[in-house]
């Protein structure tokens, strides 16, 4: 199975009218965007967990309110 990271190796650079453009196939683009969305989701979860831990750091886990 190809991952988004693997798809990055298929990127080609073309120069058109003096500007460099990145060229990637449609399926590889889909793999890359899915991979980046997964990474973004993991980062959001990590940040949310850090905020929760910071807010309730002095409370034992059994006392953390679930409705706040």
Beta strands, then each sheet from edge to edge (+ up, - down):
strand 1: 12-16
strand 2: 19-23
sheet 1: 1+ 2-
end
